[in-house]
Amino acid sequence: MRGVMVDNFKSVFVASVVCILLCGCSTRENVSPAAAGAVYTDPAGNGWRIIKEQEGTTANNIVLKLEGPEGVKVRGVGLEIRHGGDVSKVSWSRNSGGSYATHDDVFKLFNYDQTEPQAFLANARGASLSIGAFQKGTVNPAVAVNRSIFHFQMQVQAGLPRGTDIPIDVVKAQVIPETFDWRKNAWLTPVSVAVGKLTAE
């Protein structure tokens, strides 16, 4: 019985050696190399969309901005955006002023002067980020939104497997349109916002 076991072991050993020499077999797993950070690719089209801001963007710090379509005027916009990445390596980060987003001077956020509370908010909770910028009052006209409305940023740490897709989705987006009916409380109108692709590289 022992002789049979020894013979079987020899057969398996010889077969393994032949496989390694002739076939290039290996018992080690193929592990994807770790990425240094991530790269964001803008979505196609020219509607409401989240695109990359070149200034400030690095492999580990991805600066994104919301832009609107040509020929559209609104009085404010708010959205909730969520990432599906590993929260230990992907996170929303604050700017130099301590806020999670920066308003790009599109809407007049105050009635009289900048000392009063401004209608701008930015708050992160886990994988979700909520941002809103709204024009106070109805005296000021609606403004064109085919430009950067506000920008925000993500930190992507090194170590994710190279080629990993990091999902980003706009959960909800709404605008205050140029004309609306105060009496019906119909201030906010849903809009669709296109998001690009974030990939660990």
Secondary structure, DSSP 8 states (H G I E B T S, - for coil): -HHHHHHHHHHHHHHHHHHHHHH---SS-----B-SSEEEE--SSSSSEEEE-STT--SSEEEEEEE--TT-EEEEEEEEEEE-S-TTTEEEE--TTS-SEEE-S-S---SS-TTS--SEEEEEETTEEEEEEE--SSSS--EE-SSEEEEEEEEE-TTSBTT-EE-EEEEEEEEEESS-BGGGTB--EE---EE-EEEE-
